[in-house]
């Protein structure tokens, strides 16, 4: 279908009295819009003043001049619909909070909490953790929250809209963002994905003409350039084959009517609309902005069309209000913000003792589950060893036949299946898709192709395109959409084909996914899994062979899981999907074909529980992923050839790290060797050793007290992974290097 742009500025808007007579809205609606516009305006003026007095600290990007957009748009949606906001989000938060206020007390409480949040007080919506750029009530007002990253709010809005469509709620998502963000990659990725998925999204571009100091389409001020070669951003709708509208962003009635139409289309047909609202910010980008990039004449022309003036003139002109009534509305709004300011100033500061609260959803596992995992892991190791031995001694004519015979023996003796890690990953996802209808799989080539490494093979045939969703090559949109869907109650499993590509999606994964819960005062959960794979072994060079787990361990809010066996891969992935925290699940590309025993039936492996894969007394080797298997090979050689009994611990979960199990082992052996395929500088091994050094035992002693030799950190060489196979293998630890490292300290 070919859509066009409707420029509503070219058509006369019906008079206010006519719209009220036709039942489009009421006089009470119209006067309440004016009151909300005044409240936002007075709020912003007060914030500007308090910034100057250092009562409000940090950056604050004011919405004054643009109020008609937030007020008109939010008036056109229903309670239960969803909004996404930006770093200039006071207006959106203000308008949506008023929508949910049933009484005058509710309304005052709303503005109180907004002002307290900007002051960093405990009584703020986000308990002082978000502040101006992250102002939102994400719990009770269906606000996805604001973001300080330009364009960062767009992918989650798409994911939220997908969730509403999937759950058939009939709700729509309205995403607000500025003109500057439309030049970001996240804009294109998000609009393209929303169009392709057909989701109930209304994308509102608040075009205030300037992205910080750079004019969007030009300025007469000497020395300025332009950010884009178009004037109407709505023209970009043609790239996504969606309808678009251009509206007068200074006229709340025009905005309301446009949104009313777009929301109806989204709700009825899951059709996205792009709306460009032409507007102007009264202040600069921030308080320190001198606005040297625009003229006084331009500012005056826009101020003459102040949203307050436009709506007030409509009310007066149609005889719907007297000037005295308008003055009462203005005075009431002023009093509301003055009271909110006093509330904020009088409110208590957050308690520093609560600093770390709400970074994660607190999760725990029954002690018996942890113990049963230990027992099962040992049994699985025994079954896997039996399988390998059966293959070696088989008299079958082919390797395939030998493997099938060995699998039958393991099935008969242990009651376990033998499968590859790739099959275990696919099986885990299939079981969770069956168990919970809110689980979906989304990413590049996860459907028809079955994943680049066949780790989603068979899912499309069983669950269909509604739950196994192939996307464009859009890593930021994939990760961000997963975040948005998770915020709206789903449990998405997003696949990024290579961990190297995750660098493109780090904003979404970290700034939205990992930080969301904390930034918004613990009022949100992001139960998502981002699956990816890393490591060398296929000679595909630096952009497809990195091990970036240390990057992902660094930001708070994420779990990082890396399995080494089919048993671990299946149980850990199932646990990750059921977790209420965002989990990055990293598989190793060279291990997808690795065979191992897997128990039948439903099981999970607790996140944060390491596995002692081999007992020993002389040294502790701590590793994960493929290197855990190589560490076991090294331990076997050490025992058979050198009489050294090394204990091998598979961390499995790098964050949260089971440092207790590691510490107890090193206290016994006196020696620590960490083995990782990631880079050594600031790497996982360094972190493990550092945490061990700081670990405090029950008797008050520290990890350092039990070391008989300096810890050894084996990691990748400080070079980008090379393509040539001899160089590639030389760049990472080997079994031989592990053996020599242990021998050197024993």
GITA-V960173 format. One record per backbone hydrogen bond with DSSP energy under -0.5 kcal/mol. NH is the residue of the N-H (numbers start at 1). CO is the residue of the C=O. If there is no record, write none. Layout:
nh=(NH NH)
co=(CO CO)
This chain:
nh=(3 6 7 8 8 9 10 11 19 20 21 22 23 24 25 30 31 32 33 34 35 36 37 38 39 40 41 42 43 44 45 46 47 48 49 50 51 52 53 54 55 56 57 61 62 66 69 70 71 72 73 74 75 76 76 77 80 81 82 83 84 85 89 93 94 95 96 97 98 99 100 101 102 107 108 109 110 111 112 113 114 115 116 117 118 119 120 121 122 123 124 125 127 129 134 135 138 141 143 144 144 150 152 154 155 157 158 159 160 161 162 163 164 165 166 167 168 169 170 173 174 175 175 176 176 177 179 181 182 182 183 184 187 188 189 190 191 192 193 194 195 196 197 198 199 200 201 202 203 203 204 204 205 205 206 206 207 207 208 211 212 213 214 215 216 224 227 228 233 235 236 237 238 239 240 240 241 242 243 244 245 246 247 249 249 251 252 255 256 257 258 259 260 261 262 263 264 265 266 267 268 269 270 271 272 273 274 275 275 276 276 277 277 278 278 279 281 282 289 290 294 299 300 301 302 303 304 305 306 310 311 312 313 314 315 316 317 318 319 320 321 326 327 328 329 330 331 332 333 334 335 336 337 338 339 340 341 342 343 344 345 346 347 347 350 352 354 355 357 359 362 369 370 371 372 373 374 375 376 377 378 379 380 381 382 383 384 385 386 387 388 389 390 391 392 393 394 394 402 403 404 405 406 407 408 409 410 411 412 413 414 415 415 416 417 419 419 421 421 422 424 425 426 427 428 429 430 431 432 433 434 435 436 439 440 441 442 443 444 446 450 451 454 456 457 457 459 462 463 464 467 468 469 469 470 471 474 478 479 480 481 482 483 484 485 486 487 488 489 490 491 493 494 494 495 496 496 497 499 501 502 503 504 505 505 506 509 510 511 511 512 512 513 514 515 516 519 520 521 522 523 526 528 529 530 531 531 532 534 535 544 545 551 552 553 554 555 558 559 560 561 562 569 570 571 572 573 574 575 576 577 578 579 579 582 583 584 585 585 586 586 587 587 589 589 591 592 594 596 598 600 605 606 609 610 611 613 613 614 617 618 619 620 621 621 622 622 623 623 625 627 628 629 629 630 631 632 633 634 635 636 637 638 639 640 641 642 642 643 644 645 646 647 648 649 649 650 650 651 651 653 654 654 655 658 659 662 663 664 665 666 667 668 669 670 673 674 675 676 679 680 683 687 688 689 690 691 692 693 694 695 695 697 697 700 703 703 704 705 706 707 708 709 712 714 714 715 716 717 719 728 729 730 731 731 732 738 739 740 741 742 743 744 745 745 746)
co=(1 244 5 6 246 246 7 8 15 16 17 18 20 19 19 26 27 28 29 30 31 32 33 34 35 36 37 38 39 40 41 42 43 44 45 46 47 48 49 51 50 50 55 87 60 63 66 66 67 68 69 70 71 72 73 74 81 78 172 142 174 145 87 89 90 91 92 93 94 95 96 98 100 103 104 105 106 107 108 109 110 111 112 113 114 115 117 116 348 348 121 113 124 126 131 132 136 137 137 83 142 148 149 151 151 153 154 155 156 157 158 159 160 161 162 163 165 164 164 200 82 173 202 84 174 204 206 178 178 179 180 181 184 184 185 186 187 188 189 190 191 192 193 194 194 161 199 173 201 273 175 202 203 275 177 204 205 277 206 214 210 211 211 213 209 221 215 216 231 232 233 234 235 236 236 237 237 237 272 4 274 6 276 247 278 248 250 251 252 253 254 255 256 257 258 259 260 261 262 263 264 265 266 265 270 201 243 203 273 245 274 205 275 247 276 207 208 64 286 288 291 295 296 297 298 299 300 302 303 306 307 308 309 310 311 312 313 314 316 315 315 322 323 324 325 326 327 328 329 330 331 332 333 334 335 336 337 338 339 340 341 342 343 344 120 350 351 352 354 356 360 366 366 367 368 369 370 371 372 373 374 375 376 377 378 379 380 381 382 383 384 385 386 387 388 389 390 391 398 399 400 401 402 403 404 405 406 407 408 409 410 410 411 410 598 417 596 591 594 592 420 421 422 423 424 425 426 427 428 429 430 431 432 436 491 467 493 469 495 443 447 445 451 450 450 454 456 458 459 460 464 464 441 467 468 443 472 474 475 476 477 478 479 480 481 482 483 484 486 485 438 440 492 529 442 494 531 495 533 498 499 500 501 501 502 503 505 506 506 507 507 508 508 509 510 512 515 516 518 517 520 580 526 492 583 494 529 585 587 546 541 542 548 548 549 550 551 555 582 655 584 652 565 566 567 568 569 570 571 572 573 574 575 576 557 528 559 530 583 561 584 532 585 534 587 588 589 591 419 417 415 571 604 606 608 650 611 648 648 645 645 645 671 619 647 620 673 621 649 562 624 625 625 626 626 627 628 629 630 631 632 633 634 635 636 637 637 638 639 638 643 644 619 614 621 647 611 648 623 649 651 560 652 560 653 657 658 659 660 661 662 663 664 665 666 620 712 622 714 547 716 680 683 684 685 686 687 688 689 690 691 692 695 701 697 692 695 693 702 703 704 670 670 672 674 712 713 678 731 717 724 725 726 727 728 729 734 735 736 737 738 739 740 741 742 742)
